[in-house]
Structure formats: structure tokens, C-alpha cells
Amino acid sequence: MMFKKKSKDAIIEEETSEKKEKRKKPKKPKLTPHEKAVKNKKKVERAASAKVKRAEAKVKKAEQAIKNKERAAANKIKEKEKKEANKIKAEEKKIEKQEKKKVQKQTDKIKKQEEKAKRKAEKMQRKAELAARSPLQKKIDRRLQMKKFLLVLLILLVLAGIVGAGIKFGPKLIEKLNLPEIHFAEIADNIKSKLPFFNKDDSEEKPEEEEKEEEAAADAPDSEAVTDSAIEDDTTLYISGTSVLEDYYSEALIKFLGLNKKEIKEHSTAASTNESYTNLINGDQQVIFSALPTEKETKMAELAGVDLHPIPILNGGFVFFVNRDNPVKSLTMTQLYNIYSGTITNWKQLGGNNEPIVAYQRAENSGSQSGMHRYVINENEIMKVSEEMKISDTKDIIKEVSANKGAIGFSYYYYMTNQKNSENIKMIAVNGVKPDKKTIESSEYPLTTYTYAIVTTEENIKSLEAVISSVDDKVSSMRASGEAITSDSAAGSETSDAALEAEPLPLKLKFVKWILSDEGQTLAESKGFIRHGSK
């Protein structure tokens, strides 16, 4: 039997139908209404259960977040409390430390006051004892010192005799005792050869500068001898002055009395002008270094029955300065008076630029303002200005004048030469004379000022003026001639000194005399001051 060949399309259709049959799933049996209800119920229960679980998880999470928040807040509170507690402890420790420091400071202050009072009492006691000594007691003290000196001299002579006897009889004694001879010269030479600093050539010539210094030292008066003679009768000398001069007069007293820096503190103090005059009038100090006494201080001395004697020892200058760009170079005393009285108000009136004058003054009761009233214009004639125009410090007034082309100010020469940053100002001449070291020393500058050593007159001092004027004249004549003292002039000075020492000078006048000597004036120059001269 022959089979018909199937077409390609028929084969494909058959395969497709077979695949479809295979894919068909068997149909599930239909559920009954009861089964459907049970199935839906379970489905609802599962959904509800899942919902409840989610809600519970959410609640737990919220509770945990609340707990975490509460824990964080509690920790924060604890940290805050801890910080506050530490802060309180630190403040308590600080307060405790401050209280301890305060108590210690008060204790130290009380101790210092007690020590100061004790030293002052001892000082007063020494002064009282010295003041109470009679001439007879002083004579006895000098005799005791002389006995001690003679005893020491006697001991030295005995020792010298023993050494001399040893040198004379030593070799004979060595021969008798058969001792080996000691060659002291050879031993000394051996020691000398081993020490290099002994081997310098003694014949080497000294430098010319050293020879000059030695010659000057040989020609100079023996200051130690002067000091010894000065303090032979009396060692009571207490001085004071302004703080500006303290470095000078303290060192001067060290050189004069031969004291050291520790000892000088008992003899030299810095004080205000008023306090210094009070101590001088009361007798607590013998010499003070200051300006001339005011009317009040003069009256105080009169009431105490004391005569004040100011002796010029240093020269200075009251100076005016303007801006560097100001063309005015010199002013007369009358022009200065008119500027500060308010009569002249523009630099054009003085040959300068057409610019208003800004006339600065100094603080009331300052040394510079007092000098202005003393040397240029009275207090009741000077023009009234605002407080901003009254400068207290020299440094500040230099700064103001440097910044203002129309400004003018004033001070003392010493302070001006010791100020830095003053290149933008210039000191002007007065009556055609410019202030400098030469014109101030010679008093050529019209506003030359003086620093004084002030002493009081005692009953046994009748030659005060003679002593000071003779010394001053001698120094001035030497300076004017510019030559060294000749043998004739030296003889003349010896004669005058002998005449003056016919009546012994007190120690304070010897000190003032030393201050005016060339040695004292040279010391002043080394401290930046100008020596006292005359026209």
C-alpha cells in the first residue's frame, strides 16, 4: 500500500498542534462555595497577621528610638553637669589661688614695711648717735683708731724683724746643722719659667696711651686721700634729688665717700622736688639736687629758721622746637612771649608760611610748664587752651609737632637729646643763638638753665659763698684759658685752699666742692649732662 507524502505545511501544523496540547494544564476542579469562603478567610487572616506584625515592629522601633533619645538626653545632661562641676572646681581653685596670692602679697608687703621701718629706725638711731657725739668723743674715737693702727704697724714691724733675722742668720744656722743649702733664687726662676705670663718682656715699651694715662694719674690729685680727709671728722652725708639725676649724684657720692653700691642706698635716695626740700629743711638730708626753690619752699624754710643756699652745678637749656619743614629758624624772646600770649597767631607774621600757629603747652605742674612760666611767660598771661593741647610727655609732644607743620612745642635740652624718632623736628635758635652743648655750657644761649646743689647754712659756716665762688671761678678761668694749671696757678690755689681751710669745712660743702671740680664735672658729662660753666 502506497502512502502519500505529507506536505511540509501539514507537518508543521501537526507539530504545532501537538505542542499546544502539551502546554495545556489540566484544569483544577472547581471549589465549592464553602471551600472558597474558607480560603478567603485564611487569606484575610494571613493579611491581618502580617499587618499586626508590621505594626508591632513599628511600635518596637518607635520605643527603641524613644529609649535612644532619652539615653542621649541623659548622657548630654550628665556631660553638662560634669562640665559645670569641673568649671566650678576650676573657679574655686582659681579663687583659692588668688586669695593665697593676695594673702602672700599682703604678708610680703607687711614684712617689707616692717623691714623698712626697722631700717629707718636704725638709720635715725645712727644719725642721732652721730649727732649726739661731742668733739671730745670724736677725739677719743680718733685716738682709738690711731692706737689700732699703731698696733697693726707694730705687728708688721715685728714680723719684718723676724724675716730680716731669718735672712741674716739662716745660712749660718744651716751650716751648723749641716742641712742642705736651699737656693731660693733658683726655685723662683724654675717656677717663673713654668708660668708663661711671667715670661713677658719687661723691657717692652708701653703704648703711648698707657704712658699718657699714667702721667695723668700721677698729676691728678689723690682722690682717696681727699676722701679720707673729708670723712675724718664726720661721716654723716645723706643726699637726694630728682630721679633724672640719681644715677649721677649716687655715683658721685660713691667716688667721694669711697662706698660700694650696696652702702650707697642708705646715703642716696630719689625723691620728688617737694619731698627733697622737706627732708633738707628737716635735717634728714644734707644736700639735695634740684631746681631753685619755689615760693612755698622758701617760706617753709623761713618758718623753720633755715637759710637755703642753691649752688649751680650743671648747665641745661629750655628749648623750643618746630616741624622740620617750617622755614623759621630763630625767634626772639618777645616773639615767643607773643606766640604763647595769643598775640601772634600765624607763621607769616614771623617770616614763615601763611599757616596758623599751633602752640602746644605741657601738663600743669610739669617741670616743662613750670619752666615756661619761669623763663618766658607768667602763668596768668599765657593763653588758655584745651586739655588736648596740653601734652604731658616729651615723646608725645615730639610726635604731635612732627605731624603738624604749623606746630611749636617746648622742653628741656637734656630730654630732647635723649629722645629717639626726633628727625622730623628741629630746635630753633632764640635771639639768634642755637641751643647746643657749647652755647649752653658757656651760658651764651639766652634760655640757659641750671641744676643746683642746695645746702642749708649752719652757725659755724661763714665762708659758704667764698668757698663756692672760689671753686667756680677757678673752674671757669681754667676752662676759658683752655690751658693746664701752671706751677704758679697751683701755688695760688694752694694758698686759697689754705686760707679756706683755716676754718674747717663741713663734709657737705667738701662734697659740693668735689662736684664742681674737674673730676665731678667729667663724671656729669659721662652721664649725658652739660658741665657748669659761665660767660
C-alpha positions as a printed Julia matrix, in Angstrom:
535×3 Matrix{Float64}:
   0.0     0.0     0.0
   1.33    3.24   -1.0
   1.43    6.18    1.48
   1.01    9.7     0.34
   3.85   12.03    1.11
   2.76   14.75    3.54
   3.42   18.28    2.64
   5.77   20.44    4.6
   2.93   22.69    5.81
   0.97   19.75    7.07
   3.91   18.54    9.09
   4.42   21.93   10.69
   0.76   22.26   11.6
   0.75   18.83   13.24
   3.79   19.7    15.33
   2.22   22.96   16.42
  -0.98   21.27   17.5
   0.98   18.71   19.48
   2.88   21.41   21.32
  -0.33   23.21   22.21
  -1.79   20.07   23.63
   1.28   19.5    25.72
   1.13   23.05   27.08
  -2.4    22.8    28.24
  -2.62   22.16   32.0
  -5.2    20.06   33.47
  -7.99   22.13   34.81
  -8.41   22.3    38.56
 -11.64   21.18   39.91
 -13.95   24.0    40.82
 -14.2    24.85   44.5
 -17.4    24.78   46.36
 -18.72   27.99   47.97
 -17.76   26.64   51.4
 -14.2    25.97   50.28
 -14.0    29.4    48.72
 -15.19   31.0    51.97
 -12.6    29.05   53.98
  -9.86   30.05   51.52
 -10.8    33.74   51.66
 -10.93   33.63   55.45
  -7.41   32.2    55.62
  -6.2    34.83   53.18
  -7.74   37.6    55.31
  -6.24   36.14   58.46
  -2.79   35.98   56.89
  -3.05   39.61   55.77
  -4.24   40.69   59.22
  -1.43   38.74   60.9
   1.15   40.35   58.63
  -0.34   43.76   59.33
  -0.22   43.17   63.09
   3.4    42.06   62.85
   4.32   45.16   60.9
   2.54   47.34   63.46
   4.33   45.6    66.33
   7.69   46.06   64.59
   6.87   49.71   64.08
   5.94   50.13   67.75
   9.14   48.4    68.87
  11.19   50.62   66.59
   9.47   53.74   67.94
  10.02   52.57   71.52
  13.69   51.9    70.8
  14.05   55.37   69.21
  12.46   56.95   72.28
  14.82   54.98   74.56
  17.83   56.04   72.47
  16.68   59.65   72.56
  16.16   59.52   76.33
  19.57   57.87   76.79
  21.25   60.56   74.62
  19.47   63.32   76.53
  20.54   61.76   79.84
  24.16   61.49   78.64
  24.04   65.08   77.47
  22.74   66.22   80.85
  25.46   64.22   82.61
  28.18   65.74   80.44
  26.79   69.22   81.02
  26.66   68.62   84.78
  30.2    67.27   84.67
  31.45   70.33   82.75
  29.7    72.69   85.17
  31.16   70.79   88.11
  34.67   71.0    86.59
  34.15   74.67   85.88
  33.05   75.31   89.46
  36.09   73.4    90.74
  38.42   75.39   88.45
  36.88   78.67   89.62
  37.18   77.57   93.25
  40.84   76.66   92.7
  41.42   79.99   90.93
  39.76   81.94   93.75
  41.71   79.94   96.31
  44.96   80.6    94.43
  44.16   84.32   94.14
  43.34   84.5    97.85
  46.59   82.74   98.71
  48.49   85.08   96.4
  46.73   88.09   97.91
  47.48   86.93  101.44
  51.11   86.26  100.48
  51.38   89.66   98.85
  49.94   91.37  101.92
  52.29   89.36  104.12
  55.29   90.32  101.96
  54.16   93.94  101.95
  53.85   93.96  105.73
  57.29   92.35  106.02
  58.8    94.94  103.68
  57.14   97.75  105.62
  58.43   96.3   108.87
  61.94   95.93  107.42
  61.77   99.46  106.01
  60.58  100.82  109.34
  63.31   98.87  111.09
  66.0   100.22  108.72
  64.62  103.72  109.09
  64.66  103.4   112.87
  68.23  102.1   112.77
  69.18  104.9   110.41
  67.6   107.51  112.69
  69.32  105.89  115.66
  72.7   106.06  113.9
  72.07  109.65  112.9
  71.03  110.51  116.43
  74.13  108.81  117.82
  76.35  110.62  115.32
  74.65  113.93  116.02
  74.98  113.4   119.77
  78.72  112.81  119.61
  80.65  115.64  121.2
  84.02  116.91  119.9
  85.67  115.13  122.83
  84.09  111.79  121.84
  85.23  112.3   118.25
  88.73  112.99  119.53
  88.64  109.8   121.64
  87.44  107.8   118.61
  90.31  109.14  116.53
  92.76  108.2   119.28
  91.34  104.64  119.4
  91.7   104.36  115.65
  95.25  105.63  115.9
  96.04  103.04  118.63
  94.66  100.25  116.41
  96.75  101.5   113.52
  99.88  101.66  115.69
  99.23   98.12  116.97
  98.96   96.78  113.42
 102.11   98.7   112.49
 103.97   97.25  115.48
 102.96   93.7   114.5
 104.17   94.31  110.95
 107.49   95.66  112.24
 107.96   92.58  114.46
 107.24   90.28  111.52
 109.63   92.26  109.35
 112.32   91.9   112.05
 111.79   88.14  112.22
 112.06   87.84  108.44
 115.19   90.01  108.42
 116.8    87.91  111.17
 116.0    84.75  109.21
 117.65   86.14  106.1
 120.74   87.24  108.07
 121.27   84.22  110.34
 119.61   81.49  108.25
 122.7    80.44  106.23
 124.86   80.19  109.41
 122.23   78.04  111.1
 122.07   75.76  108.06
 125.88   75.35  108.11
 125.91   74.46  111.82
 123.12   71.92  111.42
 124.72   70.51  108.21
 121.44   71.0   106.32
 121.47   71.07  102.51
 121.58   74.63  101.18
 118.32   75.91   99.77
 118.71   78.08   96.67
 115.58   80.21   96.76
 116.58   82.19   93.66
 116.87   79.0    91.57
 113.48   77.76   92.84
 111.86   81.11   91.97
 113.42   81.02   88.48
 112.12   77.47   87.9
 108.58   78.48   88.92
 108.8    81.59   86.77
 109.91   79.59   83.7
 106.9    77.26   84.06
 104.36   80.12   84.23
 104.05   81.77   80.79
 102.59   85.06   81.99
 105.84   85.73   83.91
 107.88   85.46   80.71
 106.71   88.72   79.14
 109.49   91.09   78.18
 109.61   93.69   80.92
 111.73   95.93   78.73
 108.93   96.19   76.16
 107.87   99.76   75.76
 104.38  100.73   76.91
 101.95  102.2    74.4
 101.79  105.96   74.26
  98.17  105.95   75.51
  99.14  103.99   78.64
 102.05  106.36   79.31
  99.71  109.32   78.99
  97.2   107.72   81.36
  99.92  107.04   83.9
 101.22  110.6    83.63
  97.67  111.94   84.07
  97.15  109.66   87.07
 100.42  110.9    88.58
  99.49  114.54   88.02
  95.89  114.1    89.26
  95.12  114.79   92.93
  94.84  111.8    95.19
  91.03  111.49   95.41
  91.24  108.76   98.05
  93.36  110.98  100.26
  90.84  113.79   99.79
  88.04  111.41  100.68
  89.79  110.18  103.81
  90.44  113.71  104.97
  86.87  114.64  104.12
  85.33  111.97  106.31
  87.86  112.11  109.14
  85.72  114.38  111.3
  82.24  113.4   110.13
  80.79  110.56  108.02
  77.2   111.82  108.05
  76.17  112.72  104.5
  72.71  111.95  103.13
  71.61  113.31   99.76
  68.57  113.14   97.46
  67.28  114.62   94.22
  65.15  114.01   91.16
  65.17  110.57   89.53
  66.74  112.0    86.35
  69.88  112.99   88.31
  70.0   109.94   90.6
  72.5   107.95   88.52
  74.87  110.94   88.56
  74.78  112.07   92.19
  74.78  108.48   93.51
  77.96  107.63   91.63
  79.47  110.97   92.65
  78.88  110.13   96.32
  80.34  106.62   95.78
  83.55  108.17   94.45
  83.65  110.88   97.14
  82.99  108.7   100.21
  84.59  105.52   98.83
  81.4   103.48   99.34
  80.12  100.49   97.38
  76.79  100.22   95.55
  75.06   98.48   98.46
  76.16  101.06  101.02
  75.14  104.0    98.82
  71.44  103.06   99.14
  71.49  104.3   102.74
  73.07  107.62  101.78
  71.34  108.43   98.47
  67.64  108.4    97.54
  65.49  109.69   94.69
  62.53  111.85   95.68
  60.2   114.5    94.33
  61.34  118.13   94.49
  58.92  118.99   97.3
  59.91  115.9    99.32
  63.62  116.64   98.85
  63.21  120.22  100.12
  61.17  118.98  103.09
  63.91  116.47  104.04
  66.6   119.14  103.63
  64.78  121.66  105.85
  64.08  118.95  108.47
  67.77  117.99  108.51
  67.21  114.45  107.17
  69.39  115.27  104.16
  72.47  117.49  103.92
  72.49  118.11  100.13
  69.73  117.89   97.52
  69.97  118.21   93.74
  67.07  120.09   92.2
  65.78  123.28   90.61
  65.53  126.56   92.54
  63.11  126.52   95.49
  59.59  127.75   94.86
  57.97  130.48   96.9
  56.24  127.84   99.02
  59.52  126.0    99.78
  61.32  129.27  100.56
  58.58  130.24  103.01
  58.72  126.77  104.62
  62.47  127.23  105.16
  61.93  130.7   106.68
  59.37  129.31  109.14
  61.86  126.6   110.14
  64.61  129.21  110.6
  66.79  127.71  107.85
  68.62  129.56  105.05
  68.63  127.74  101.68
  71.73  128.17   99.51
  71.41  126.93   95.89
  74.77  126.38   94.16
  74.71  125.86   90.34
  76.49  122.61   89.41
  75.2   121.73   85.91
  74.02  123.7    82.9
  70.93  122.97   80.84
  68.67  124.67   78.35
  64.97  125.44   77.93
  64.36  124.88   74.21
  61.62  125.38   71.6
  61.17  123.16   68.55
  59.08  123.22   65.35
  58.35  120.95   62.39
  61.34  120.24   60.16
  59.55  121.79   57.13
  58.97  125.11   58.94
  61.29  127.73   57.35
  61.53  129.78   60.58
  64.95  129.18   62.18
  65.09  131.74   65.0
  62.7   133.57   67.33
  63.24  136.35   69.84
  62.11  136.19   73.46
  59.44  138.81   72.63
  58.12  136.73   69.74
  57.92  133.64   71.94
  56.02  135.66   74.54
  53.57  136.93   71.88
  53.03  133.42   70.46
  52.06  131.99   73.84
  50.04  135.02   74.9
  47.96  134.65   71.69
  49.08  137.96   70.09
  50.9   136.3    67.14
  48.77  133.58   65.55
  50.25  132.99   62.05
  53.76  131.99   60.97
  53.53  134.59   58.18
  53.9   137.28   60.87
  57.31  135.76   61.72
  58.59  135.39   58.15
  57.27  131.88   57.64
  54.48  130.28   55.62
  50.89  131.53   55.68
  49.87  128.94   58.25
  48.19  129.2    61.68
  50.45  128.63   64.71
  49.53  125.57   66.8
  51.22  126.36   70.14
  51.26  123.22   72.28
  51.68  123.53   76.04
  52.62  120.98   78.71
  50.61  119.44   81.53
  50.01  121.61   84.59
  52.56  121.2    87.41
  55.02  119.5    85.0
  58.65  120.64   85.0
  58.44  121.97   81.43
  55.28  124.01   82.09
  56.84  125.44   85.26
  59.93  126.36   83.2
  57.69  128.12   80.66
  56.17  130.26   83.44
  59.63  130.89   84.94
  61.57  131.81   81.78
  59.09  133.05   79.12
  55.57  134.0    80.26
  53.74  134.19   83.58
  51.0   131.72   84.44
  48.28  134.42   84.4
  49.4   135.76   80.98
  49.68  132.53   78.97
  46.71  131.85   76.67
  44.13  129.3    77.78
  43.99  126.13   75.68
  42.01  122.87   75.77
  43.3   119.79   77.58
  44.1   118.19   74.21
  46.69  120.93   73.64
  48.45  120.15   76.94
  50.89  117.28   76.33
  52.35  115.54   79.37
  55.25  113.6    77.85
  58.18  114.89   75.74
  57.89  111.87   73.45
  54.23  112.66   72.74
  54.79  116.37   72.05
  57.59  115.5    69.6
  55.13  113.17   67.84
  52.49  115.93   67.61
  54.91  118.56   66.28
  56.34  116.05   63.78
  52.84  115.5    62.33
  51.8   119.21   62.2
  53.71  121.73   60.04
  52.32  124.68   61.99
  53.08  123.32   65.47
  55.56  124.53   68.11
  56.47  122.91   71.42
  58.97  123.22   74.27
  61.0   121.04   76.63
  64.48  120.8    78.2
  67.62  120.17   76.13
  68.56  117.03   78.11
  65.25  115.3    77.31
  65.37  116.35   73.64
  68.86  114.92   73.07
  67.83  111.61   74.66
  64.69  111.15   72.52
  64.51  108.82   69.53
  62.43  109.44   66.38
  63.01  113.21   66.54
  64.3   113.56   62.97
  61.09  115.35   61.84
  61.57  118.32   64.2
  64.24  120.97   64.72
  65.23  123.08   67.72
  65.11  126.76   66.86
  67.53  129.49   67.89
  66.49  132.09   70.48
  67.74  135.65   69.86
  69.9   134.18   67.09
  71.7   131.64   69.32
  71.04  127.94   68.63
  70.91  125.63   71.66
  73.8   123.14   71.7
  76.35  121.83   74.19
  78.81  124.67   73.55
  76.35  127.58   73.8
  74.66  126.09   76.88
  77.94  125.37   78.71
  79.1   128.94   78.13
  75.6   130.29   79.01
  75.57  132.09   75.64
  72.14  130.58   74.9
  69.54  133.03   76.36
  67.44  130.31   77.99
  70.32  128.52   79.72
  69.05  126.82   82.89
  70.89  125.41   85.88
  70.69  122.38   88.12
  71.52  123.26   91.73
  73.02  121.56   94.73
  71.07  123.08   97.64
  72.52  123.17  101.16
  71.47  124.91  104.36
  73.56  127.41  106.31
  74.74  126.46  109.79
  76.08  128.72  112.53
  79.73  127.63  112.1
  79.7   128.19  108.31
  80.61  131.77  107.47
  82.57  131.18  104.26
  79.93  129.38  102.15
  79.82  131.96   99.38
  83.61  132.31   99.41
  84.15  128.58   99.08
  81.7   128.03   96.24
  82.6   131.19   94.32
  86.32  130.48   94.56
  85.89  126.97   93.22
  83.52  128.16   90.48
  85.85  131.0    89.45
  88.82  128.64   89.33
  86.99  126.12   87.13
  85.7   128.9    84.84
  89.1   130.53   84.41
  90.71  127.19   83.59
  88.01  126.46   81.04
  88.31  129.95   79.49
  92.07  129.76   79.11
  91.98  126.18   77.82
  95.41  125.5    79.41
  96.61  123.21   82.15
  97.3   124.62   85.6
 100.82  126.0    85.8
 103.01  125.77   88.87
 102.2   129.4    89.69
  98.47  128.86   89.49
  98.8   125.68   91.54
 100.65  127.62   94.2
  97.91  130.24   94.16
  95.24  127.59   94.58
  97.12  126.05   97.48
  97.22  129.44   99.14
  93.48  129.97   98.68
  92.72  126.44   99.89
  94.91  127.03  102.94
  93.06  130.25  103.65
  89.72  128.5   103.32
  90.77  125.57  105.5
  91.66  127.96  108.29
  88.06  127.34  109.22
  87.27  123.63  108.56
  84.54  122.99  106.01
  81.68  120.6   106.74
  81.52  117.41  104.7
  78.56  118.58  102.61
  80.5   121.59  101.29
  83.5   119.41  100.53
  81.17  117.21   98.52
  79.77  120.19   96.59
  83.32  121.39   96.0
  84.18  117.93   94.58
  81.09  118.09   92.33
  82.37  121.38   90.88
  85.88  120.0    90.41
  87.04  118.75   87.02
  86.58  115.14   88.15
  82.98  115.77   89.21
  82.15  117.68   86.04
  83.71  114.98   83.84
  81.51  112.41   85.57
  78.46  114.57   84.79
  79.42  114.71   81.12
  79.75  110.92   81.01
  76.13  110.72   82.22
  74.88  112.93   79.37
  74.73  116.26   81.26
  76.44  119.55   80.41
  79.11  120.75   82.83
  78.59  124.03   84.67
  80.35  126.97   83.01
  79.97  130.74   82.92
  80.07  133.56   80.37
